Amino acid sequence: MKRVLPIGDTLWDWSKKTSIMGILNITPDSFSDGGKFLEVESAISRARSMLIDGADIIDLGAQSTRPMAVKLSPEQELDRLIPVLEAVKKLPEMEGKLISVDTFYSKVALEAVKNGAHLVNDVSAGNLDPNMHNVIAGLKIPYIAMHMRGDPMTMQARENLIYGDVCADVASEVYARIREAELLGVPAWRMIIDPGIGFSKNTEQNLDIVKGLSRIRSEMGKKSVAMSRAPLLIGPSRKRFLGEICDRPNAAQRDVATVACVTAGVLGGANIARVHNVRDNRDAIKFCDALLQRRGKCG
């Protein structure tokens, strides 16, 4: 069945294939590539490379959300973001592609969309800015609501890692944020769900999320039929739990583990994969999509 999200004057058919979101961190302190793309020219080069490699979405982040990251003000974030956003949107390779902005500030979301962003990717699902849902309602754009407890400084605190049933609890907590957004005017069909791999979860809980994506979707469906049909995004790229499992303390050495995790996620129902290494994950995702199209063909 065809499933679409309206973006501006176009319809994005997210059910046609698994979409790839390429990560572009405009930060000095991101855990994997902090400091590499602070200058506009290096950021443009990185964006172009990811688009050529097959990215469908470029996700611009001007504030690190790694554990214990120091919070910037909206103004500081915008100072980093806007010059890169304005340059990236002009790339000829952006034709038919999308730009998302990774922010938990409503002011940043508003200015980014005014300057050409198509989606807002909020790691807090509105928890860190009480005005976010109001702004998203007015912008009429797709909104990625991610599961996280606390904020980047506190999300890995012991109390934030306690779950009864991690898949059911994540579904319930994300739905609570989505329901609040709905009441403020953001329709469910504009929502994208991100279970927050690596945020407020230990290694075992992250594994449970990866293997339990269909369970999260079904738990959401118990609360809202619309949310059972929402796009599901995963972002395991180079995360610490992959390093712990594969004995790779250096984040840059976790691309193979990322590909394996993305493969499991796509086969488990993910519709969007947020990654650093677009080229290798593109190949894995294309294989997964081909495999999924053969369901039911051989018994």
BELFEN-V648534 format. One record per pair of residues at least 12 apart in sequence whose ideal C-beta (glycine too) atoms are under 7 Angstrom apart, sorted by the first residue. I is the first residue (numbers start at 1). GAP is how many residues later the second one is. If there is no record, write none. Layout:
i: {I,I}
gap: {GAP,GAP}
This chain:
i: {1,2,3,3,5,5,7,7,7,7,8,14,14,17,18,18,18,18,18,18,18,18,19,19,19,19,20,20,20,20,20,20,20,20,20,21,21,21,21,21,21,21,22,22,22,22,22,22,22,23,23,23,23,23,24,24,24,24,24,24,24,25,25,26,26,26,26,26,26,26,26,27,27,27,27,29,29,30,30,31,31,32,32,32,32,33,34,40,40,40,43,44,44,44,47,47,48,48,50,51,51,51,51,52,53,53,53,54,54,54,55,55,56,56,57,57,57,58,58,58,59,59,59,59,60,60,60,60,60,60,61,62,62,62,63,63,65,65,66,67,67,67,68,68,69,74,74,74,77,77,77,78,78,81,81,81,82,82,85,85,85,85,85,86,89,98,98,99,99,99,100,100,100,100,100,101,101,101,102,103,103,104,104,104,104,104,105,106,106,106,106,109,109,109,110,110,113,113,118,119,119,119,120,120,120,120,121,122,122,122,122,123,123,123,124,125,125,125,125,125,126,126,126,127,128,133,133,133,133,134,136,136,137,137,137,142,142,143,143,143,143,143,144,144,144,145,145,145,145,145,145,145,146,146,146,147,147,147,147,147,147,147,148,148,148,149,150,155,155,156,160,161,161,161,163,166,166,166,167,167,167,167,167,167,168,170,170,170,171,171,171,174,175,175,175,175,178,178,188,188,188,188,189,191,191,192,192,192,192,193,193,193,193,193,194,194,195,195,197,197,197,197,197,197,198,198,198,198,203,203,203,206,210,210,210,210,210,211,211,213,213,213,213,213,214,214,217,217,231,231,232,232,232,233,233,233,233,234,234,234,235,236,236,236,236,237,237,237,237,238,238,238,238,242,242,242,242,245,255,255,258,258,258,259,259,259,262,262,262,262,263,263,266,266,267,273}
gap: {14,13,12,226,137,185,91,111,134,135,110,217,257,272,248,252,253,254,255,267,270,271,37,38,252,253,34,35,36,253,255,258,261,262,265,34,36,38,79,251,252,253,28,33,35,36,37,253,256,36,214,251,252,253,13,19,22,23,34,35,36,12,36,12,17,34,35,36,54,55,58,34,35,36,37,35,40,34,36,35,220,206,219,220,244,243,30,43,44,47,41,43,44,47,41,44,43,45,228,40,42,43,46,41,225,226,229,224,225,228,42,223,41,42,40,41,43,30,39,41,41,43,62,215,21,24,25,39,41,42,41,15,18,19,14,40,58,87,86,85,88,89,84,85,83,31,33,34,26,28,31,30,33,20,27,31,29,33,14,27,30,31,32,29,27,20,21,17,18,19,17,18,19,20,21,16,19,20,19,17,19,18,19,20,24,25,24,23,25,26,29,23,26,27,25,29,26,28,23,22,23,25,16,21,23,24,23,21,22,23,24,23,25,76,24,20,21,22,49,52,51,54,55,50,23,47,48,51,53,50,45,50,47,48,49,48,50,38,43,47,48,49,48,50,89,29,32,33,36,46,48,49,48,50,53,23,26,27,47,48,49,52,48,51,52,51,50,44,45,44,40,39,40,41,42,39,42,43,41,42,45,48,49,52,51,25,39,46,45,48,49,19,45,48,49,52,13,49,36,38,39,42,37,36,39,38,39,41,80,27,34,37,39,40,39,41,14,21,12,13,37,38,39,42,38,41,42,43,38,41,42,35,26,51,54,55,58,53,57,19,52,55,56,57,54,55,15,52,40,41,37,38,39,37,38,39,41,31,36,39,39,22,25,26,29,21,37,38,39,13,16,20,38,12,15,16,19,12,22,25,17,19,23,21,22,25,13,19,22,23,21,25,19,22,21,12}
